[in-house]
Amino acid sequence: MADRLVDLRSDTVTRPTPGMRRAMAEAEVGDDVYAEDPTVTALEERVAALFGHEAALFVPSGTMGNQIGMRLVCEPGQEILCDADAHVVTYEMGAAAAIFGISTRTVVSSGGRLDAAQLIEQVRPQDNWHLTATAAVAVENTHNRGGGLVQPLDQLRALWDWSRGAGVAVHLDGARVWNAHVASGVDLATYGRLADTASVCFSKGLGTPVGSVLVASAERIATARLWRKRLGGGMRQVGVLAAACLYALDHHLPRLGEDHEHAQLLAERLGVDPATVQTNMVVLDDLEAPLVAEAAKAQGVLVSQVSARRIRLVTHLDVDRAGIERAADVLAELLDR
Ligand SMILES: Cc1ncc(COP(=O)(O)O)c(C=O)c1O
């Protein structure tokens, strides 16, 4: 049954391909806490260059990448401003507050879409002893709870241009910035240069079992290395994991468009406006989510319940065209579409 399941819950469910496993098995390794793992170093240098930054750090998860990234640009007692549905405040267990003493303040956005003016209006000055100072703004691209929405480049630019004069930093949660790049055609370096710190994930659309990379200035990455060790994220012969990430850049990044096409196909078959599907996620609203999820599961299709009335489908490497068609058949019949 497991092999016949079409698992559309998330793009994190992928398993490493035979080619990726071979790359992992053959990786040259060393002790990365001593910064002596050549494969990790190669990955860090490659990702830093891709995003137009001086340096990078391999971390175990997107959560660690985000939290260290935010700590680099925000002191305890200061605040980070972000969208109310951002991953950093919704799914990271209150880490900014619990671990770093960082206060977060949220703004309700329209479906996760960045509105630079709306955020800027909420920023509090750093030289007023009555107020919690806003040290940074966090942006998510693509936006997970926004259904894989690609942030508009003009808004990213407006925020960045304003932030330079205001002394406010920008952190990018780029867990799926690869999908944004493929969908929009905007260079990864363009996205990278519009952020002071950015965390990018390999264990989502790129299909590795683990791994994220944080990019920033060399000085900030030196500090990030200390934070990673302090949080228990110092890893040893971890080139086996970095090799999977290098493999993914060569073999899986170029195929992400296929996931986006599959999402379009699902949208068409399920009566979702294709314009609302920008990358690899399809959101189905106004339904009894637990009932639909249960009935789909009984027919071998796994979906994710975002809320009582909303279901999310995520396309990825491990679901081919035939799987997408099967999922569309099952869901179309269940939803009478
Ligand atoms: C937008 C976004 N940011 C960060 C993360 C965190 O990644 P991880 O699960 O590796 O901690 C996720 C995970 O799904 C995500 O969707």
The ligand as a MOL file (V3000), in Angstrom:
LIG
                    3D

  0  0  0     0  0            999 V3000
M  V30 BEGIN CTAB
M  V30 COUNTS 16 16 0 0 0
M  V30 BEGIN ATOM
M  V30 1 C 8.3920 28.3330 4.8530 0
M  V30 2 C 9.1300 27.4040 5.7570 0
M  V30 3 N 10.1460 27.8670 6.4790 0
M  V30 4 C 10.8430 27.0780 7.3070 0
M  V30 5 C 10.5350 25.7420 7.4490 0
M  V30 6 C 11.2860 24.9420 8.4620 0
M  V30 7 O 12.0120 23.9030 7.9520 0
M  V30 8 P 12.4080 22.6420 8.8630 0
M  V30 9 O 11.2160 21.7590 8.8900 0
M  V30 10 O 13.5780 22.0710 8.1200 0
M  V30 11 O 12.7870 23.1390 10.2040 0
M  V30 12 C 9.4700 25.1940 6.7070 0
M  V30 13 C 9.1210 23.7880 6.8530 0
M  V30 14 O 8.2410 23.2550 6.2270 0
M  V30 15 C 8.7500 26.0560 5.8490 0
M  V30 16 O 7.7060 25.6120 5.1300 0
M  V30 END ATOM
M  V30 BEGIN BOND
M  V30 1 1 1 2
M  V30 2 1 2 3
M  V30 3 2 2 15
M  V30 4 2 3 4
M  V30 5 1 4 5
M  V30 6 1 5 6
M  V30 7 2 5 12
M  V30 8 1 6 7
M  V30 9 1 7 8
M  V30 10 2 8 9
M  V30 11 1 8 10
M  V30 12 1 8 11
M  V30 13 1 12 13
M  V30 14 1 12 15
M  V30 15 2 13 14
M  V30 16 1 15 16
M  V30 END BOND
M  V30 END CTAB
M  END
